[in-house]
Amino acid sequence: MRVNRILLSVPLIVVALVVQVSVLARLHLPGAVPDLLLLTVLGLAMVYGHVGGALIGFGAGLLADLAPPADHAAGRYALVLCVIGYLAGLIKPENGQIKSATGPMLVVVGAAIGSTLLYAGVGALVGDTAARHVGLTGLLFTAALYDLLLAPFIVPAVMFLARRAENDPLGETGSAGKSSDISSGWLSSGTGLRIGGQRGGLKMKVTKARVARAGRIKGVKRL
């Protein structure tokens, strides 16, 4: 991944996780907890594509698995967000801009339902049956509802920041352009790269000075 993408994604993921754990999880809303981390991953994936979305999703999920008060096996949510980030990144257009809000909203609903089902499925494989006691149907409905209500405020803002970061000079293209500008600046200024030309000009000046001096000496001797 590009450096500017990492510099943007890490703070956004950390802030989203802190807000989700310290604020949203303590609201004790019925059903699921609003998944701010999922919305952040979706916003980044829809700009960076499926590869970037998978990497960001895995890192965000692993951070959530290790952050307290996590009570599940490490890697479980990392797998879920990795798959969701990859799938969400597949809808990225060529220019990285999505003109209609319908597509992202459908992605949010699908991601909320899909992540809940995948999380419950992985939990069933490792022996965690907590979803059965809470009620899977209620979890699916509330997860989709809460994420859909938060999405208009979170996803567009994350996508806007991600697009702005693409023009950061720390990116690959910006670095190449900056290097070429620096190189052309060195060439135009002649600092260190035109020493041969400067030496040639200096030699010509010294030669002309010697000829002029010899002419003056001969004129004096004739007198």
Secondary structure, DSSP 8 states (H G I E B T S, - for coil): --HHHHHHHHHHHHHHHHHHHHTGGGG--SSS---HHHHHHHHHHHHHHHHHHHHHHHHHHHHHHHSTT--S-TTHHHHHHHHHHHHHHTT--TTS----SHHHHHHHHHHHHHHHHHHHHHHHHTT--HHHHH-HHHHHHHHHHHHHHHHHHHHHHHHHHHHHHHT-TTSHHHHHHHHHHHHHHHHHHTTTTSHHHHHHHHHHHHHHHHHHHHHHHHHHHH-
